[in-house]
């Protein structure tokens, strides 16, 4: 069984729910406390032992590439002012040369198409997918939990979490089989089912470990919900030919693709932040009096 060494991070979305803020700045570069959302995903991947990361970008996303590069002028200023702590913080997530890669999704045809754009990068290896809109706060990174599970059972693994029954139409939902602790076999997948027909309330969260066979299913995939090529549809076709598991991960998920989820993430991360947590808690108590 090959080790999971590669990850794909799709960042080609338009971020229309955050307009006008995202007119110029990609939504992935919006900050949760003091780091852009995309940096949390990168740090999570690196913590899990991922060695190479591919960003599937789109027009107007070159700022992401700049973020994960040296800023020589700023570094020089910080060094001259002896602000070495800021210098170290700024360069924490910089990759070694040759380990961050970029390709462009020229037309936004959906998540499935974005992943298909990564086929040459992935080759014939298992790979992780991290959707930065899903920010997961936990002691051990969600992707690291998934790699641990993958090393036990192999196959394909999807991060899943419980949602309210009436919310199933917002998510991809799994049809669960038997459980083994936090790992559940996946019998089927349904994209955004109505609550009356949803097979469970276990929602697919934006973390996956997939086998490269997924590309053969994406190759000739037709548009699904939203007139987009859905990754869930391709995964559904793989079930039976390849083992699928869901991992009930430990952690709290925030939907940073929505304004409410983004605000919730900022509050939660700020409360756990060494510099501002205590004062923010006092402020919130006072605000809610």
For each residue, the residues with C-beta under 8 A, 3 or more apart:
1: 151 154
2: 125 126
3: 49
4: 48 49 50 125 126 127 128 147 150 209
5: 49 50 51 52 125
6: 50 51 52 53 54 121 122 125 127 128
7: 45 50 52 53 54 127 128 129 130 143
8: 53 54 56 115 118 121 122 127 128 129 130
9: 38 41 42 45 53 54 55 56 129 130 131 132
10: 13 55 56 105 111 114 115 129 131
11: 26 28 38 55 56 57 58 61 64 132
12: 56 57 58 61 104 105 108 114
13: 10 27 58 108 133 257
14: 22 58 108
15: 18 19 22 26 27 28
16: 19 22
17: 257 258 259
18: 15 21 22 27 30 259 262
19: 15 16 22 23
20: 23
21: 18 25 27 30
22: 14 15 16 18 19 25 26 27 30
23: 19 20
24: 60
25: 21 22 29 30 63
26: 11 15 22 29 30 60 61 63 64
27: 13 15 18 21 22 30 37 133 256 257
28: 11 15 36 37 38 61 64 132
29: 25 26 36 37 38 63 64 67
30: 18 21 22 25 26 27 36 37 256 262
31: 34 35 36 37
32: 35 36 37 40 135 256 262 265 266 269
33: 266 269 270 273 276
34: 31 273
35: 31 32 39 40
36: 28 29 30 31 32 39 67
37: 27 28 29 30 31 32 40 41 132 133 135 256
38: 9 11 28 29 41 42 64 67 132
39: 35 36 42 43 67 93
40: 32 35 37 43 44 132 135
41: 9 37 38 44 45 130 131 132 135
42: 9 38 39 45 46 53 68 93
43: 39 40 46 47 92 93 141
44: 40 41 47 48 130 136 141 142 143 144
45: 7 9 41 42 48 50 53 128 130 143
46: 42 43 49 50 93
47: 43 44 141 143 144
48: 4 44 45 128 141 143 144 146 147
49: 3 4 5 46 144 147
50: 4 5 6 7 45 46 53 128 143
51: 5 6 99
52: 5 6 7 99 100 101 121
53: 6 7 8 9 42 45 50 95 99 100 101
54: 6 7 8 9 101 102 103 118 121 122
55: 9 10 11 61 64 65 100 101 102 103
56: 8 9 10 11 12 103 104 105 114 115 117 118
57: 11 12 61 62 64 65 102 103 104 105
58: 11 12 13 14 61 104 105 106 108
59: 104
60: 24 26 63
61: 11 12 26 28 55 57 58 64 65
62: 57 65 66
63: 25 26 29 60 66 67
64: 11 26 28 29 38 55 57 61 67 68
65: 55 57 61 62 68 69 102
66: 62 63 69 71
67: 29 36 38 39 63 64
68: 42 64 65 93 94 95 100
69: 65 66 94
70: 75 91 94
71: 66 74 75 90
72: 75 76
73: 76 77
74: 71 77 78 90
75: 70 71 72 78 79 87 90 91
76: 72 73 79 80
77: 73 74 80 81
78: 74 75 81 83 84 86 87 90
79: 75 76 82 83 84 87
80: 76 77
81: 77 78
82: 79
83: 78 79 86 87
84: 78 79 87 88
85: 88 89
86: 78 83 89 90
87: 75 78 79 83 84 90 91
88: 84 85 91 92
89: 85 86 92
90: 71 74 75 78 86 87
91: 70 75 87 88 94
92: 43 88 89
93: 39 42 43 46 68
94: 68 69 70 91
95: 53 68 99 100
96: 99
97:
98:
99: 51 52 53 95 96
100: 52 53 55 68 95
101: 52 53 54 55 121
102: 54 55 57 65
103: 54 55 56 57 117 118 121
104: 12 56 57 58 59 117
105: 10 12 56 57 58 108 109 113 114 117
106: 58
107: 113
108: 12 13 14 58 105 113
109: 105 112 113 114 223 228 229
110: 113 114 223 224 226 228 229 230 231
111: 10 114 115 131 228 229 230 231
112: 109 115 116 218 221 228 229 230 231 232 233 234
113: 105 107 108 109 110 116 117 218 228 229
114: 10 12 56 105 109 110 111 117 118
115: 8 10 56 111 112 118 129 214 218 231
116: 112 113 119 215 218 219 221 229
117: 56 103 104 105 113 114
118: 8 54 56 103 114 115 121 122 127
119: 116 122 212 215 218
120: 123
121: 6 8 52 54 101 103 118
122: 6 8 54 118 119 125 127 212 215
123: 120 212
124: 212
125: 2 4 5 6 122 212
126: 2 4 150 209 210 211 212
127: 4 6 7 8 118 122 209 210 212
128: 4 6 7 8 45 48 50 143 146 147 207 208 209
129: 7 8 9 10 115 206 207 208 209 210
130: 7 8 9 41 44 45 143 206 207
131: 9 10 41 111 134 206 207
132: 9 11 28 37 38 40 41 135 206 256
133: 13 27 37 206 255 256 257
134: 131 205 206 207 253 254 255 256 257
135: 32 37 40 41 132 253 254 256 265
136: 44 141 142 159 205 207 249 251 252 253 254
137: 251 252 254 265 268 269 272
138: 141 142 145 249 250 251 252
139: 250 251
140: 144 145 250
141: 43 44 47 48 136 138 144 145
142: 44 136 138 145 146 159 205 207 249 251
143: 7 44 45 47 48 50 128 130 146 147 207
144: 44 47 48 49 140 141 147 148
145: 138 140 141 142 148 149 247 249 250 251
146: 48 128 142 143 149 150 157 159 207 209 247 249
147: 4 48 49 128 143 144 150 151 209
148: 144 145 151 152
149: 145 146 152 153 157 182 183 245 247
150: 4 126 146 147 153 154 155 157 209
151: 1 147 148
152: 148 149 183
153: 149 150 157 183 243 245
154: 1 150 243
155: 150 211 242 243 244 245
156: 208 209 210 211 214 235 238 242 243 244 245
157: 146 149 150 153 208 209 244 245 246 247
158: 174 186 204 205 207 208 235 244 245 246 247
159: 136 142 146 204 205 206 207 208 246 247 249
160: 174 184 202 203 204 205 246 247 248 249
161: 202 203 205 248 249 253
162: 201 202 203 248
163: 167 168 170 171 201 202 203
164: 167 201
165: 168 195 198 201
166: 195
167: 163 164 170 171 195 203
168: 163 165 171 173 192 193 194 195 198 201 203
169: 192 193 194 195 198
170: 163 167 192 203
171: 163 167 168 192 203 204
172: 189 190 191 192 203 204 232
173: 168 189 190 192 193 198 199 200 201 202 203 204
174: 158 160 184 186 187 188 189 199 200 202 203 204 246
175: 186 187 188 189 190 199 200
176: 179 184 185 186 187 199 200 202 246
177: 184 185 186 187
178: 184 185
179: 176 183 184 185
180: 183 184
181:
182: 149 247 248 249 250
183: 149 152 153 179 180 245 246 247 248
184: 160 174 176 177 178 179 180 202 245 246 247 248
185: 176 177 178 179 243 244 245 246
186: 158 174 175 176 177 189 239 244 245 246
187: 174 175 176 177 239
188: 174 175 199 236 239
189: 172 173 174 175 186 204 232 235 236 239 244
190: 172 173 175 193 197 198 199 232 236
191: 172 224 225 230 232 233
192: 168 169 170 171 172 173 225
193: 168 169 173 190 197 198 199
194: 168 169 197 198
195: 165 166 167 168 169 198
196:
197: 190 193 194
198: 165 168 169 173 190 193 194 195 201
199: 173 174 175 176 188 190 193
200: 173 174 175 176
201: 162 163 164 165 168 173 198
202: 160 161 162 163 173 174 176 184 246 248
203: 160 161 162 163 167 168 170 171 172 173 174
204: 158 159 160 171 172 173 174 189 232
205: 134 136 142 158 159 160 161 249 253
206: 129 130 131 132 133 134 159
207: 128 129 130 131 134 136 142 143 146 158 159 249
208: 128 129 156 157 158 159 231
209: 4 126 127 128 129 146 147 150 156 157
210: 126 127 129 156 214 235
211: 126 155 156 214 238 242
212: 119 122 123 124 125 126 127 215
213: 216 217 238 241 242
214: 115 156 210 211 217 218 231 234 235 238
215: 116 119 122 212 218 219
216: 213 219
217: 213 214 221 234 235 237 238
218: 112 113 115 116 119 214 215 221 229 231 234
219: 116 215 216
220:
221: 112 116 217 218 224 229 230 233 234
222: 229
223: 109 110 227 228 229
224: 110 191 221 227 228 229 230 232 233
225: 191 192 228 230
226: 110 230
227: 223 224
228: 109 110 111 112 113 223 224 225
229: 109 110 111 112 113 116 218 221 222 223 224 233 234
230: 110 111 112 191 221 224 225 226 233 234
231: 110 111 112 115 208 214 218 234 235
232: 112 172 189 190 191 204 224 235 236
233: 112 191 221 224 229 230 236 237
234: 112 214 217 218 221 229 230 231 237 238
235: 156 158 189 210 214 217 231 232 238 239 244
236: 188 189 190 232 233 239
237: 217 233 234
238: 156 211 213 214 217 234 235 241 242 244
239: 186 187 188 189 235 236 242 244
240:
241: 213 238
242: 155 156 211 213 238 239
243: 153 154 155 156 185
244: 155 156 157 158 185 186 189 235 238 239
245: 149 153 155 156 157 158 183 184 185 186
246: 157 158 159 160 174 176 183 184 185 186 202
247: 145 146 149 157 158 159 160 182 183 184
248: 160 161 162 182 183 184 202
249: 136 138 142 145 146 159 160 161 182 205 207
250: 138 139 140 145 182
251: 136 137 138 139 142 145
252: 136 137 138 268
253: 134 135 136 161 205
254: 134 135 136 137 261 262 264 265 268
255: 133 134 258 260 261 262
256: 27 30 32 37 132 133 134 135 261 262 265
257: 13 17 27 133 134 261 262
258: 17 255 261 262
259: 17 18 262 263
260: 255 263 264
261: 254 255 256 257 258 264 265
262: 18 30 32 254 255 256 257 258 259 265 266
263: 259 260 266 267
264: 254 260 261 267 268
265: 32 135 137 254 256 261 262 268 269
266: 32 33 262 263 269 270
267: 263 264 270 271 280 284
268: 137 252 254 264 265 271 272
269: 32 33 137 265 266 272 273
270: 33 266 267 273 276 277 280
271: 267 268 277 280 281
272: 137 268 269 277
273: 33 34 269 270 276 277 280
274: 277
275:
276: 33 270 273 279 280
277: 270 271 272 273 274 280 281
278: 281 282
279: 276 282 283
280: 267 270 271 273 276 277 283 284
281: 271 277 278 284 285
282: 278 279 285 286
283: 279 280 286 287
284: 267 280 281 287 288
285: 281 282 288 289
286: 282 283 289
287: 283 284
288: 284 285
289: 285 286
